[in-house]
Amino acid sequence: MAHEDWTVDRLHVALPHSASRQQLLQDVNLTPIEDLPAVLDGWAAAAEQLEAARPRIEAARTHLKTQGVLPDDLETRDVTADILRDAEPRQGTRDDRGRGGGVTYRLNFPADVFDTYKQLPELSRRDLALALVDAQQDPLAYSEPYG
């Protein structure tokens, strides 16, 4: 989708998790009008990156379901500490997640996906990090983010 074709509704639909959709609406509602174009441009850029990655994500999901492993071309690195650190400010005192206690999983991202993640606006990155941490707590409930 061309950058100029985005609407707030289309951005809302393009975001894969309810926390990021809620953050978009909060940003739209609480941002001063003169600052709104820049905020929406940031959300449009994030949505375009997600849309561009969708075929690769779906192909990796299919490969994982059929083969039991990620495709060989997806070199991953452990980004658990980065994700937990990004999620921590929003988690407050909710149990011990975000401080490393009780972590029984590892989050591995392809390097290019992690680079894209780190370029997201700070609040979007925190929302996505929190969604990833929450998905690890209840993986069945969050297994289809593009549903």
FENFENKA-V45971 format. One record per helix or strand of 3 or more residues. SS is the DSSP state (hx for helix, st for strand). FROM is the first residue (numbers start at 1). LEN is the number of residues. If there is no record, write none. Layout:
BEGIN
ss: {SS,SS}
from: {FROM,FROM}
len: {LEN,LEN}
END
This chain:
BEGIN
ss: {hx,hx,hx,hx,st,hx,st,hx,hx}
from: {3,8,18,33,76,80,108,111,122}
len: {3,7,13,35,3,12,3,9,16}
END
